[in-house]
Amino acid sequence: MSLGVAEPDLDVPDCDGPDGDVPERAGRTVTVFTARVVETRGLLARIAVQLNPYDVRELALSLEDNQLQVTVEGNGFDANRVAARLDKIVGVLDVTYS
């Protein structure tokens, strides 16, 4: 597991939001967790149960790369604890965050 602290002024992704505007993230702290996955059936439901108390902003699952990305917003939570919760999910391996 690797540790990194997300800066409040993150680069905005190159995609437009639903209304054509680029999503605004300045001033908010987000932590991005990345993991390798070995199966996908029921995976999102298991993730939702484990991350229920956190402010999850984005779940991205790449079936091509077998990679999961979870973006959690906010301060005051233990990122190691969130990573440990993700690591307990069947089918999730090698959790890192930044």
Backbone torsions as a table, in degrees:
resi	resn	phi	psi	omega
1	MET	NA	138.2	177.9
2	SER	-117.5	153.8	-175.9
3	LEU	-119.2	135.4	173.0
4	GLY	-150.2	151.7	-179.5
5	VAL	-106.1	127.3	179.4
6	ALA	-75.9	133.8	176.8
7	GLU	-79.5	148.0	-179.2
8	PRO	-60.0	-33.5	-178.7
9	ASP	-97.7	82.9	-179.3
10	LEU	-83.1	153.6	173.7
11	ASP	-65.0	135.7	179.9
12	VAL	-83.9	134.8	-179.6
13	PRO	-59.6	158.7	-177.9
14	ASP	-81.2	23.3	179.3
15	CYS	-115.1	151.4	179.1
16	ASP	-88.6	149.9	175.2
17	GLY	-74.8	-179.6	-176.7
18	PRO	-62.8	-26.9	-179.6
19	ASP	-97.1	11.5	178.0
20	GLY	91.2	-7.7	179.1
21	ASP	-92.5	150.8	175.2
22	VAL	-77.1	133.4	-179.6
23	PRO	-59.6	140.1	-178.8
24	GLU	-95.7	125.0	179.4
25	ARG	-125.0	-0.1	-177.5
26	ALA	-61.0	138.3	177.1
27	GLY	85.3	-5.7	179.1
28	ARG	-110.9	142.6	177.1
29	THR	-96.2	128.5	176.5
30	VAL	-128.5	148.9	174.8
31	THR	-118.8	128.7	-177.9
32	VAL	-107.6	120.7	178.1
33	PHE	-101.5	134.3	179.6
34	THR	-125.7	137.8	-179.8
35	ALA	-146.0	152.0	171.7
36	ARG	-85.6	141.1	-179.7
37	VAL	-120.9	148.1	-179.6
38	VAL	-112.5	-13.0	174.9
39	GLU	-153.3	156.5	-174.8
40	THR	-121.7	-13.3	-176.7
41	ARG	-68.1	116.6	-180.0
42	GLY	79.7	0.9	-175.3
43	LEU	-62.1	-47.1	-176.9
44	LEU	-64.1	-35.6	177.4
45	ALA	-65.3	-42.1	178.6
46	ARG	-65.7	-37.7	178.4
47	ILE	-65.5	-44.3	-179.4
48	ALA	-59.0	-40.8	179.4
49	VAL	-65.3	-45.0	-177.2
50	GLN	-70.5	-30.0	-175.4
51	LEU	-104.7	15.4	-176.6
52	ASN	-50.3	-46.3	-175.7
53	PRO	-77.0	-6.0	-176.1
54	TYR	-98.1	158.3	-179.2
55	ASP	-87.3	77.5	-179.4
56	VAL	-75.9	123.6	-177.6
57	ARG	-101.5	-25.9	-176.5
58	GLU	-155.5	136.2	169.5
59	LEU	-121.7	122.9	177.7
60	ALA	-125.9	126.0	-178.7
61	LEU	-121.9	117.6	177.8
62	SER	-99.0	110.4	178.0
63	LEU	-71.6	-27.2	179.9
64	GLU	-70.3	-41.8	-177.3
65	ASP	-99.2	-3.0	-174.7
66	ASN	53.3	48.3	-177.2
67	GLN	-130.5	138.4	178.4
68	LEU	-112.1	137.4	175.1
69	GLN	-129.1	126.6	-179.0
70	VAL	-121.5	125.7	177.6
71	THR	-108.5	121.3	-179.8
72	VAL	-114.4	129.8	-179.3
73	GLU	-98.1	147.4	172.1
74	GLY	117.4	166.7	176.6
75	ASN	-112.1	168.4	171.0
76	GLY	86.0	7.9	174.0
77	PHE	-113.1	157.0	-178.7
78	ASP	-88.1	107.1	-177.7
79	ALA	-62.2	-32.7	177.2
80	ASN	-62.6	-37.2	180.0
81	ARG	-68.0	-40.6	177.4
82	VAL	-64.3	-44.7	178.6
83	ALA	-60.6	-39.8	178.4
84	ALA	-64.4	-38.4	176.8
85	ARG	-63.2	-43.6	178.6
86	LEU	-64.2	-39.7	-177.6
87	ASP	-64.8	-23.8	179.7
88	LYS	-78.4	-16.4	-176.1
89	ILE	-73.9	128.6	178.6
90	VAL	-60.1	126.8	179.0
91	GLY	99.1	-5.7	179.6
92	VAL	-107.6	127.5	-178.4
93	LEU	-129.7	157.3	169.4
94	ASP	53.7	58.2	-178.4
95	VAL	-77.3	130.9	174.2
96	THR	-131.8	164.6	175.5
97	TYR	-151.7	158.2	178.6
98	SER	-150.5	NA	NA
